[in-house]
Amino acid sequence: MAFESLSDRFQGILKKIKGQSKLTEANMEDMLKEIRVALLEADVNFKVVKEFVNSVKEKAIGQEVFTKVSPGQMVVKIVHDELVSLLGADQCEINLRHKPTIIMMCGLQGSGKTTTSGKLALLFKKKMNKKVLLVAGDVYRPAAIDQLVTVGKQVDVEVLNLGNKLSPVDIAKKGVEKAKMENFDVVIIDTAGRLQIDEKLMQELVDIENAVRPDEELLLVDAMSGQDAVNVANSFNSKLHLTGMIMSKLDGDARGGSALSIKHLTGIPIKYAGIGEKLSDLEIFHPDRMADRILGMGDIVTLVEKVQEEVDEKEAKKAATKFMKGTFDLNDMLAQLEQINKISMSSMLRLIPGMPKISEEDKQKAKESMKVTKAIICSMTPEERKNPDIIKNSRKIRIAKGCGKTNQDVNRVLKQYDQMKEMMKQMRGRFNGKMPNF
C-alpha cells in the first residue's frame, strides 16, 4: 500500500518523541536524523528531504508554541503540516466550470494512459453525474483505438472513433466540436504515448494544445518509477502547460518517494491517484488525508465516502428495517455478504485511526470463510433460507453435500445467523423497536 514503509517508520519516530516530557536539542536532533533517514529510504529526493527537515527544525524551535500542548503533540502537528505542504497543500480537483471541460491526457509509452482515461471518465460519470466523451487520438499504436472503444463500453461512456486517417490534431478538434454540439460536460482526449526524446510527437502535443486550448492538461506518471517520475514531469512541462498529474500504481509503491518529491520539485500538483487495476480504482488525491494516513491518523472522510459509494443505500435501509422488526432471514444475510464483498475490508481498515494491519494470511482466511458461507446458503431451498429453524440434521446433510462442505460448516453458518439474531434483539431493546436516526 502507498507509503506503508514510510508510515511505519514515521509512527515509530513520533511515538518516541510523544513520550518526551520536554524537547531538548539532543532529542530533537535524534528525531530529525531518524526522519531524514526514513525519507531517504523512501526514495524522497535529497533536496526535498533537506528542506523538509530544516523546516520542521525551524518551526519546532520557538518555545512559545509549547505552552498550550505537549512538545510531542506540537512536533506531530508540525510534521503533519509539512507533509501536507510537500504533497501539495491544497486539494486540486479538475476545474469543471466550462462546458465542455476539455482534458488532454499525456504520458510516456506504456504508462497506461488509455485505461486511465477510462478511469477518469468513470469517475466523472459516477461521482459527478457528468456526460463524458472519450476521444481516440492515438493513431500510432496498434489497437489503441480499439482499446479505448472497449474501455468506453465497460464504463458506458461514448467514444469518438474516427480511425487513423486523420491527424491527432484534427481528431481533437472534431472531438471538441462534437462535445459542444451534443452538450457533453467533459471531453477527454487520449493522445499517443511518447518518448521524452521524441521531438515530433512532443510537438504534436503542442499543436493539439494550441488547436483546442484544453482546460486541463494531465500527465500520467508511474509511482513505481521513483525519481525518474520527476524527470518525466519536467520534460513534458518544458513543452506544455501541464495543470496536474495522475499518479498511477500508487497502491503498489510502499515507499512513496516520487509522490512526496514531485510537487515540490516541479510545481505540478497531483490531482488523482491510481490505486488498483479496476476501472473504478482512481481517486481524488487529497494531500491532507494522505498526510493523516502516513502519520497513522487514519482517514475517516475517505472511509465514509468509500462506504457510501459501494453500499446500496436502499438495501442497507431494507436490512436495517428487518433488523428492527426481527424478520431478518438467511436471504438477508446473503444480501449483506454480497454488500460486504464489494468493499475491500483491508483497505478500509487502513483508514481507521489506530487499526492494526491485516496480514495477507488473515485476508485470505476471511475471503475463504465468506465463500463457504455463501456456498452453504445458496445450497439451501428458498423455504430453508426464509425459515432456518426447520433445518434439522437430515437437511444439514443434504445442504453440505450440495455445496461440497461438511455438517460442521453448515452448523457454523447457522450459529453465525443465530448470533446476528441475538444481536438484533439487543438492538431492538435498546431502540425500543424503532429505527434509530443515523
QUIMO-V26933 format. One record per helix or strand. SS is the DSSP state (a for helix, b for strand). FROM is the first residue (numbers start at 1). LEN is the number of residues. If there is no record, write none. Layout:
ss = (SS | SS)
from = (FROM | FROM)
len = (LEN | LEN)
//
This chain:
ss = (a | a | a | a | a | b | a | b | a | b | a | b | b | a | b | a | a | b | a | a | b | b | a | a | a | a | a | a | a | a | a | a)
from = (4 | 25 | 46 | 63 | 71 | 101 | 113 | 132 | 144 | 158 | 168 | 186 | 194 | 199 | 216 | 223 | 228 | 244 | 250 | 257 | 270 | 282 | 287 | 300 | 313 | 330 | 345 | 360 | 382 | 388 | 393 | 407)
len = (15 | 17 | 16 | 4 | 17 | 8 | 16 | 5 | 12 | 3 | 14 | 5 | 1 | 14 | 7 | 3 | 10 | 5 | 3 | 10 | 5 | 3 | 8 | 11 | 13 | 12 | 5 | 19 | 5 | 3 | 11 | 24)
//
